[in-house]
């Protein structure tokens, strides 16, 4: 049963891949609300709404002073905060139930504490399961991505590491033969963090392979989203190891890893499970 009078306030999650994760949840909620003939979820975003593509999203800064005051004082029986609390949040907490979701390691909680990763819920926080939009057909198995690479003469990778970890003199472009349709490559660098894992999942859904150093057996945000076979493992940090990993990502192993990651995301993070986890909080 969807909550009728619920408001989301997005003061963080402004990076496109973070906003996409929150927007996926909002989309699942809106689909449930539509079946019950309810209006879309009201979502207020402190920054621009370009990265938050869902019905009902509105820029908080575009509203007049009186619109904002009346919203804070009178609207919403449940408020869900994503990110850091604004200075007026204490007025919301006086009259409404609040839920707070954060990606920070040690946030100052301003509502019922919730996480997107069980790996961050060490203190008993509730876990909301994210959901992800499929952008490459599994049946097509990266055909669309390969065609795009052929047109752009480039190939993209996401590397779960810091740029300074690359050996000196390593030429990513040298991985590809001169007659390859992918004559150059762009690498996106991130780390095995909540935001980095969301970025990896978002790009994996577009067919972009992930390269990661061997992950620890304990907590891993990347493994939680992509599974054990959803990325190319860097076997060694020398030039030969990087060269081998990049070559694998550019070939059949990379396509297999991307397909495995998408399959893992579809099976373990469906919209129905995301909807159930967030509605349970309201």
C-alpha positions in Angstrom: 0.0 0.0 0.0 1.6 3.3 -1.1 1.8 6.2 1.3 -0.4 9.0 0.0 1.3 12.0 1.6 5.0 11.3 1.2 7.7 13.8 0.1 11.3 13.1 -1.0 13.9 15.8 -0.4 17.1 15.2 -2.4 20.0 17.3 -0.9 22.7 14.9 -2.0 22.8 12.2 -4.7 23.6 14.8 -7.3 26.1 12.8 -9.3 24.3 11.3 -12.3 24.8 7.7 -11.2 23.7 8.4 -7.6 20.6 10.3 -8.9 19.8 7.5 -11.2 19.7 5.0 -8.3 17.3 7.2 -6.3 15.3 7.9 -9.4 14.9 4.2 -10.1 13.4 3.8 -6.6 11.1 6.8 -7.2 10.0 5.3 -10.5 9.1 2.0 -8.8 7.1 3.9 -6.2 5.3 6.0 -8.9 4.4 2.8 -10.8 2.8 1.5 -7.6 1.0 4.8 -7.0 -0.4 4.8 -10.5 -2.0 1.4 -10.0 -3.8 2.9 -7.0 -4.8 6.1 -8.9 -2.5 8.3 -6.8 -0.5 11.3 -7.9 3.2 10.8 -8.5 5.6 11.0 -5.6 6.5 14.6 -4.8 10.3 15.0 -5.1 12.2 18.2 -4.3 15.8 18.4 -5.5 18.1 21.1 -4.2 20.2 21.1 -7.4 19.1 20.7 -11.0 16.6 18.1 -11.9 18.4 17.0 -15.1 19.9 13.9 -13.5 16.7 13.0 -11.6 14.5 11.8 -14.4 11.2 10.8 -12.8 7.7 12.2 -12.6 7.0 14.7 -9.9 10.6 16.0 -9.6 10.8 19.7 -8.9 13.7 22.1 -8.2 13.5 23.4 -4.6 15.4 26.5 -5.6 12.9 27.3 -8.3 10.1 27.6 -5.7 9.1 31.0 -4.2 9.8 31.7 -0.5 6.2 31.3 0.4 5.9 28.0 -1.5 8.9 26.6 0.4 7.6 27.8 3.8 4.1 26.3 3.3 5.7 23.0 2.1 7.9 22.8 5.2 5.1 23.8 7.6 2.1 21.9 6.2 2.8 19.3 3.6 3.8 15.7 3.9 3.2 13.2 6.7 6.3 11.3 5.8 9.5 13.0 4.5 12.4 11.0 3.1 15.7 12.8 3.1 18.5 11.8 0.7 21.8 13.4 1.6 22.4 16.1 4.2 19.7 17.8 6.2 19.0 21.5 5.5 18.8 23.9 8.4 15.0 23.9 8.5 14.8 20.1 8.7 14.1 20.3 12.5 10.7 21.8 11.7 9.9 18.8 9.6 10.8 16.5 12.4 8.5 18.3 14.8 5.4 17.3 12.8 6.2 14.5 10.4 7.9 11.0 10.4 11.3 11.1 8.7 13.5 8.6 6.9 17.1 9.4 6.1 19.3 7.7 3.4 23.0 8.5 3.1 26.1 7.2 1.3 28.5 8.8 3.8 30.5 6.5 6.0 29.5 8.3 9.3 26.5 10.5 8.6 24.7 12.6 11.2 21.3 10.8 11.1 18.2 13.1 10.8 15.5 10.4 10.5 15.2 6.7 10.5 18.7 5.6 9.2 18.7 3.7 5.9 21.5 2.5 3.5 21.6 1.4 -0.1 24.2 -1.2 0.8 24.0 -3.9 3.5 27.8 -3.6 3.7 27.2 -0.1 5.3 24.5 -1.2 7.7 26.9 -2.3 10.5 24.8 -0.4 13.2 21.4 -1.9 12.3 20.4 0.6 9.7 17.6 -0.5 7.4 18.6 -1.3 3.8 16.8 0.0 0.7 17.5 -2.1 -2.3 18.4 0.0 -5.4 17.1 -0.8 -8.9 18.8 -0.1 -12.2 17.5 0.6 -15.7 18.5 -1.8 -18.4 20.0 0.0 -21.3 21.6 -2.8 -23.2 19.6 -5.9 -24.2 21.1 -9.1 -22.7 19.8 -11.0 -25.7 21.8 -8.6 -27.9 24.9 -9.2 -25.7 26.5 -5.8 -26.2 25.8 -5.5 -30.0 24.6 -2.0 -29.5 27.7 -1.1 -27.5 30.0 -2.6 -30.1 28.2 -0.7 -32.9 28.6 2.6 -30.9 32.3 1.8 -30.4 32.7 1.3 -34.2 31.1 4.7 -34.9 33.1 6.6 -32.2 36.4 4.8 -32.8 36.8 4.5 -29.0 36.1 2.1 -26.2 35.2 3.0 -22.6 36.3 1.2 -19.4 35.6 1.9 -15.8 38.6 1.1 -13.6 38.1 0.6 -9.8 41.4 2.2 -8.9 43.1 5.5 -8.6 44.8 7.0 -11.7 48.2 7.0 -9.9 48.0 3.3 -9.6 48.6 2.9 -13.4 52.3 2.0 -14.2 54.3 4.8 -15.7 54.3 4.7 -19.4 51.3 2.4 -19.8 49.4 3.3 -23.0 45.8 2.2 -22.9 45.5 2.8 -26.6 48.2 0.3 -27.3 45.9 -2.5 -26.2 44.0 -2.2 -29.5 45.5 -3.3 -32.8 45.7 -0.5 -35.4 43.0 -2.2 -37.6 40.6 -2.4 -34.7 37.3 -0.5 -34.8 38.2 0.7 -31.3 41.3 2.7 -32.1 41.5 4.5 -28.8 40.2 4.1 -25.3 38.8 6.3 -22.5 39.2 5.1 -18.9 37.0 6.3 -16.0 38.6 6.0 -12.6 36.8 5.5 -9.4 37.1 3.4 -6.2 35.3 0.5 -4.5 33.0 2.9 -2.6 29.2 3.2 -2.5 29.2 5.9 -5.1 31.9 4.2 -7.2 29.9 0.9 -7.2 26.7 2.8 -8.3 28.7 4.3 -11.2 30.0 0.9 -12.2 26.5 -0.6 -12.1 25.1 2.3 -14.1 27.8 2.0 -16.9 27.6 -1.8 -16.8 24.0 -1.5 -17.8 25.2 0.3 -20.9 27.7 -2.5 -21.7 30.8 -0.8 -20.4 33.2 -3.3 -18.8 34.7 -2.9 -15.3 38.3 -3.6 -14.3 39.0 -4.0 -10.6 42.0 -5.0 -8.5 41.4 -8.2 -6.5 38.7 -7.4 -3.9 39.0 -8.3 -0.3 37.0 -11.3 0.9 35.0 -9.0 3.3 33.1 -5.9 2.4 33.0 -4.9 -1.2 30.4 -2.6 -2.7 31.3 -3.6 -6.2 30.8 -7.3 -5.6 27.5 -6.6 -3.9 26.2 -5.0 -7.1 27.9 -6.9 -9.9 28.5 -10.3 -8.4 31.8 -12.3 -8.5 31.9 -12.6 -12.3 30.7 -9.1 -13.3 34.1 -7.5 -13.7 37.6 -8.2 -15.0 40.1 -8.9 -12.2 43.5 -7.2 -12.4 46.0 -10.0 -11.6 49.0 -7.8 -11.1 49.7 -4.0 -10.9 52.6 -4.0 -13.3 52.4 -2.9 -16.9 51.9 -6.5 -18.1 49.0 -7.0 -15.6 47.3 -3.9 -16.7 47.8 -4.7 -20.4 46.3 -8.1 -19.9 43.3 -6.7 -18.0 42.6 -4.1 -20.6 42.9 -6.6 -23.4 40.4 -8.9 -21.6 38.0 -6.0 -21.1 38.2 -5.1 -24.8 37.5 -8.6 -25.9 35.2 -11.5 -25.2 36.0 -11.7 -21.5 34.8 -8.1 -21.1 31.6 -8.8 -22.9 31.0 -11.9 -20.8 31.7 -9.9 -17.6 29.3 -7.1 -18.6 26.5 -9.6 -19.4 27.1 -11.5 -16.2 26.9 -8.2 -14.2 23.7 -7.2 -15.9 22.2 -10.6 -15.2 23.2 -10.3 -11.6 21.7 -6.8 -11.3 18.4 -7.9 -12.9 18.1 -11.0 -10.7 19.1 -9.5 -7.4 17.9 -5.9 -7.7 14.5 -6.0 -9.4 12.1 -3.1 -9.1 9.7 -5.2 -7.1 12.3 -5.8 -4.3 13.2 -2.2 -4.3 9.6 -1.1 -3.9 9.0 -3.6 -1.1 12.1 -2.4 0.8 11.2 1.3 0.6 7.5 0.9 1.3 8.3 -1.1 4.4 9.8 2.1 5.9 6.7 4.2 5.4 
